């Protein structure tokens, strides 16, 4: 079978992505990338995307955090057909310190385990320019995920309300968007329960004229 370099690259990449999103496999992402190259003599056969996933995987494996590694699988699944989006997301994550870097991926896995959509969360995370607000979003998200007393429906509603509110601010005309997002996240973080957080977000939205 004759394959052009482009065909080899695309076929290899598809095999890699297929393996990455299979959470049941115990094989490391780095090994998956290596084993699924059609032409192992040709380094061009591996895509930039798969190469970056392999590098991130090694970094996460060094932490011993299985949930973070599983979170990377979710990231690979989400961005398999949007590698430009993946690069934007990783630019945001790469600016974080070691603990927060790992926490991003473990948080994504926790969200996926609860059946929550992670795509909008990742897009929102990437869109926030202030580094402290990124960390605050990470903390508030985990605050929501930990509150199992409220139930899965309320967790989903609260997280969706938070993400929607941030996006409304981002898409608005205000010049102080970063400050408003910071205020919103601070208010959310001070809530003692998810119903209280939902009410606080609604109240803040009204104060800045977001319906």
C-alpha positions in Angstrom: 0.0 0.0 0.0 1.5 3.3 -1.1 0.8 6.3 1.2 1.9 9.9 0.8 3.4 11.6 3.7 0.2 13.6 4.3 -1.9 10.4 4.2 0.5 8.7 6.7 0.3 11.7 9.0 -3.5 11.9 8.9 -4.0 8.2 9.3 -1.5 8.1 12.2 -3.2 11.0 13.8 -6.6 9.4 13.6 -5.4 6.3 15.3 -3.8 8.3 18.0 -6.9 10.3 18.7 -9.1 7.2 18.7 -6.8 5.6 21.3 -6.6 8.8 23.4 -10.4 9.1 23.8 -10.6 5.4 24.9 -10.4 5.9 28.7 -10.3 2.2 29.3 -6.8 1.8 27.9 -3.9 1.8 30.5 -1.3 2.6 27.9 0.3 6.0 28.3 -0.4 8.7 25.8 3.3 8.9 24.9 3.3 5.2 24.1 0.1 5.5 22.1 1.7 8.1 19.9 4.7 6.0 19.3 2.9 2.7 18.7 0.4 4.1 16.3 2.8 5.8 13.9 2.5 4.1 10.5 6.0 5.0 9.5 8.2 5.1 12.6 11.2 6.2 10.6 9.5 9.4 9.5 9.1 11.9 12.3 6.9 14.0 10.1 4.2 11.2 10.4 3.3 12.4 13.8 1.2 15.6 13.9 2.1 18.6 16.0 -1.1 18.0 17.9 -0.2 14.4 18.9 3.3 15.5 19.7 2.1 18.2 22.0 -0.3 15.8 23.7 2.6 13.4 24.3 4.6 16.2 25.9 1.8 17.2 28.2 1.1 13.6 29.1 4.6 13.0 30.3 4.4 16.2 32.4 1.1 15.0 34.0 2.4 11.4 34.4 5.2 12.8 36.5 2.7 14.2 39.0 1.1 10.8 39.5 -2.4 12.3 39.2 -4.5 9.9 37.3 -7.5 12.3 37.0 -5.3 14.9 35.4 -4.1 12.3 32.8 -7.7 11.3 32.2 -8.6 15.0 31.9 -6.0 15.2 29.1 -7.9 12.5 27.2 -11.0 14.7 27.5 -9.1 17.7 26.1 -7.8 15.5 23.2 -11.4 14.4 22.5 -12.7 18.0 22.5 -10.0 19.5 20.3 -9.4 16.6 17.9 -11.0 18.5 15.1 -10.1 22.0 16.4 -6.4 22.1 16.9 -6.3 25.9 16.7 -8.6 25.9 19.7 -6.3 23.4 21.4 -3.3 25.8 20.9 -5.3 28.7 22.4 -6.3 26.6 25.3 -2.8 25.4 26.0 -1.4 29.0 25.8 -3.7 29.8 28.7 -2.8 26.6 30.7 1.0 27.0 30.1 1.0 30.3 32.0 -0.2 28.7 35.2 2.1 27.3 37.9 2.6 23.6 38.3 -0.2 23.0 40.8 -2.8 24.9 38.8 -1.6 23.4 35.5 -2.4 19.9 36.9 -5.6 21.1 38.5 -7.0 22.3 35.1 -6.8 18.8 33.7 -8.1 17.0 36.8 -11.0 19.5 37.0 -11.9 18.8 33.4 -12.0 15.0 34.2 -14.2 15.7 37.3 -16.6 17.7 35.1 -16.7 14.9 32.5 -17.4 12.3 35.2 -20.4 14.3 36.3 -21.7 14.5 32.7 -21.0 18.2 32.4 -19.9 19.7 29.1 -16.3 20.8 29.2 -16.1 22.4 25.8 -17.7 25.8 26.8 -15.7 25.7 30.0 -12.4 25.4 28.2 -13.4 28.1 25.6 -14.3 30.4 28.5 -11.1 29.6 30.3 -9.1 30.5 27.2 -11.0 33.7 26.7 -10.1 35.2 30.1 -7.0 37.4 29.9 -6.4 38.0 33.6 -4.3 35.2 35.1 -5.8 35.6 38.6 -9.3 35.3 37.2 -8.3 32.1 35.4 -7.2 30.7 38.8 -10.4 32.0 40.4 -12.5 30.3 37.7 -10.7 27.0 38.4 -11.3 27.4 42.2 -15.0 28.3 41.8 -15.5 25.4 39.4 -14.1 23.0 41.9 -16.3 24.6 44.6 -19.3 23.8 42.5 -18.1 20.2 41.8 -17.5 19.5 45.4 -21.0 20.5 46.5 -22.7 17.1 46.0 -25.5 18.0 48.5 -27.1 20.3 46.0 -27.4 17.5 43.4 -26.2 17.1 39.9 -28.9 19.3 38.3 -28.1 22.3 40.5 -24.4 21.8 39.9 -25.0 21.9 36.2 -27.3 24.9 36.4 -24.8 26.8 38.6 -21.8 26.1 36.4 -23.8 27.0 33.2 -25.0 30.2 34.8 -21.4 31.1 35.8 -19.9 30.4 32.4 -22.8 32.1 30.5 -22.4 35.2 32.7 -18.6 35.4 32.0 -19.3 35.1 28.3 -22.0 37.8 28.4 -19.4 40.1 29.9 -16.8 39.1 27.4 -19.2 39.8 24.5 -20.5 43.1 25.9 -19.3 46.6 25.3 -17.9 47.4 28.7 -14.3 48.6 28.8 -13.7 47.1 32.3 -14.5 43.5 31.3 -11.6 42.0 33.3 -12.7 43.9 36.4 -16.3 42.7 36.0 -15.2 39.1 35.5 -13.0 39.3 38.6 -15.9 40.8 40.6 -18.3 38.1 39.4 -15.9 35.3 40.4 -15.2 36.8 43.8 -18.9 37.1 44.5 -19.4 33.5 43.4 -16.5 32.2 45.6 -18.0 33.7 48.7 -21.3 31.8 48.5 -21.9 29.1 51.1 -24.1 27.0 48.9 -25.0 26.5 45.2 -28.5 28.0 45.5 -26.8 31.0 47.2 -24.2 31.2 44.4 -26.9 31.1 41.7 -28.8 33.9 43.4 -25.6 35.9 43.8 -24.7 35.6 40.1 -28.2 36.7 39.1 -28.0 39.7 41.4 -24.6 40.7 40.0 -25.9 40.3 36.5 -28.8 42.6 37.2 -26.4 45.2 38.7 -24.5 45.3 35.4 -27.6 45.0 33.2 -27.1 41.4 32.1 -30.4 39.6 31.9 
